[in-house]
């Protein structure tokens, strides 16, 4: 029996795919690590998960992993900026709502 190697990709054990799906549904902090483990997974995601992640039906878990990473990075940057006292609109570059412009 072969062991899954994330760097090589291919088929991923079902329990790891299920963890990714659960983390995506509940916006879990574990999603970052799981997306890295599924970065090269060639297994096709369920249709409802494709819809949740806003990717085309029939997309692979690798495509889903690549989809969630930028969103998670942006969310972390916004939360860090808000902790520092910056306005969310300023962080996102939405100057229409900035009273100083």
N, C-alpha and C positions, 0 to 999 in steps of 0.2 A: 504494500500500500504506500503510495507516495504522499509526502507531506507538502502542503501548500506553501509556496514561497512567494510572498507579495511582489518582490522585484521581478519575478519571472511571469507572473500572471497566470491565467488559465482558470480552471474550475476552483471555486472556493467552497469549503464545507458549508452546509446549510445553516448550521448554528451561527456562523459568523455573518452570513447574509441576513439572518433573522435579527441579530443584534443591531446591524446597521439600519434595518427597516424600523425597528422599535425606536432607536435613537433619533432617526429622522422624523418620525411621527410625534415624538415628545420633545423635540429640540433639546436633546440631551448633550451635555458637555462631552460625553464620550464619542460623539459623532466625529470629532476631529481625528481621533486616533483610528476609529473604524474606517473612515474614508481613506486614510493612508493605507490601511491593510487591504482595501478593495480597489486601490488605485489602478490596478491592471487586471481586474477580474472580468472575464469574458462572459459570465453568466448574465442572462437577460433578467431585468427587474420585472416584478409584477406590474400590470397596467396601472393599478391604483397608486403605486409608489411613483411611477413615472409622472402621473398627474400631480401628486403631492410635490415632487421636486421640479415640476414644470419642464420636463424633458419629453421628447417624442416617445410615444408608446413603442416598445421594442428596444429601448436603450439598455445598455449593459450597466452593471453595477459600477464599472469604471467610469462611465459617463455620468452616472449619478454622483459618484464621489467627487469628480471634477466640478460638478455643478454646485455642491454644497460648500466647498472650501472658500471661494471668494465671498459668499454671503456670510459665512462665519467670521471671516477676517474683518469684514466691514462692520459687523455687529460688535465685535470686540473693540474695534477702534472707536466706534460711537460711544460705547459704554465707558471706555477709558477717558474719552474727552469730556463726557458729561460729569464724570467723577472730578475732573479738573475744573469744572464750572463752565465749560463751553456749551453753547446752544447747539442742539442736534441739527438745526437747519444750517448752521455755519459749517459744521463738520461735513455735511452732505453737499455743501456748495450751493445751497438754494438761497441766493441773495435776494430773491423777490420778497421774502418774508423778513429780511434783515432791516430793522428800522434805521440803521446807520447808513444805508445806501440810498 
